[in-house]
Amino acid sequence: MKSENMTELPQHDVEYYLDTAHELVERVAAQADQIDLERQIPAELAGEIADKGFFRLLLPKSLGGAELDHLDFLRILEIFADVDGSTAWCINQNNVHSTNALRMSPDAAEEIYSESQAVVTNGPPTSDVKAVRCDGGYLLTGRWNFSSGISHATWVAARAPIVQPGEAPTPSFGQEGHRIMLMPKDEVNFVDFWPVHGLRGTASFSFEADGLFVPECHTYDPVGPMREDGPVYNIPLTLLFASGFSTVALGIAKASLNTAM
């Protein structure tokens, strides 16, 4: 059931997204060198991509998203990958992560996605990350790297192990005992660390927090159940990411062959 705020967001069919993708890639191609040089999608271009719904392709319709079939989503990724791998990477990363909206509380999901240009970025935690329990939530400390699309994101999602006051986090390779912390981007400290030669334009920078309070209502279980059913939401998150990034890689390879030939 959509809220009043969500019904104000435009809804389109897949043909709109395919046609508009071809229009947008002309802008992306014209700015590909700038994207690479500046290590991010220019703000105006990122805003246009957001305004036309391309960061809401897998978001459920109940939250104002397109909720596209997975194969249609991959077709769109290939269109972008043909002209700029970094832009296609961000579209995959930010869209796949948006499916986690169905693990958030309904209020938190609406708070974030009622904003038409909403994008949530995330990155893997370093070993010293921790979220200390406190009254009403958690105190979050640590650093998260490779947060693709952070330059155009509005919120960040940070996975952290939950510890009691005075405890240190214990080494763990899984997500048991962890929660995802959601914060407006301006509440964390941006770290300009992305010294790479390939996919430079993904803006996969880092962010840090030091004792930042995160209310319980802005957290969720990273392996919790989805609130809604649907074909794309039954695909494991790892496979959604992997199939999307594979499509991006194939699109880049195809473009390279066409250039060479």
C-alpha positions, 0 to 999 in steps of 0.5 A: 500500500503506497503512502500519499508521498509515494503516489506523487512519484511518477511511474513508468513502464519498461519501454520508457526506461529503455528509451530514456536510457538511450537518451541519457547515454548520449549525455554520459558519453559526452562527459565520459572523460570528465567522469573519469577525471573527476572520479565521479558522475558530475552532479548535474548529470547524476541529478538528471539520472536520478530525476528520470528514475534510474536509481529506483529501477529495482525499488518496489512500487510501494516506495515509488520505484519501478520494480523492473523485472531483473532481465529488463534491468540488465538490458538497461545496464548494458546500454550504459556500460556500452558508453561508460563503465563507471556510470553503469557500475553505479547504476547497478550498485545503487539499484541493487542496494535499494532492494534492502528498503524492504528490510528497513522499517516502513517508516525508515524506508519512506523517510529515505525514499520519499525524496525523489533523488534518494540514493543509499550507498554502502561499503564494506567495514574495516576490522575496527568498526563497531556499534555500541549499544546505548539508550535508543540506538547505537554509537557507531565508530569506524571506517567503510571503504569502496562506497560507490556513488557516494558523491551523488548519494543522499544516505549511507548504509554502514554494516557493523557488529553490535557490541556492549559498552566496553567490549571490542568487536570480535573477528567475523567473516559472516553477518551474524550479530551485525546490523546496518546503520542508516545515516544521512550522508552529511552526518558522516566524514567523507574520506577522499581515498580512491586511487585507482586507474579503472572505474575511476568515475564510480566515486567509490570513496570512503567514509568514517564515523566516530561515536555517531548516534544512530537511532534503532529505527534507522537500523536493520538486519542485513539478512532479515526477511523482505516485507514484500514478495516479488521475483527480483526480491527472491534473488539473493543479494549477492547474485543480484550484485554479481549478475549486474556487475557481470553485465557491466563487464560484458558491456565494457568488453563489447564496446572495446571490441567494437572500438578495436574492430 
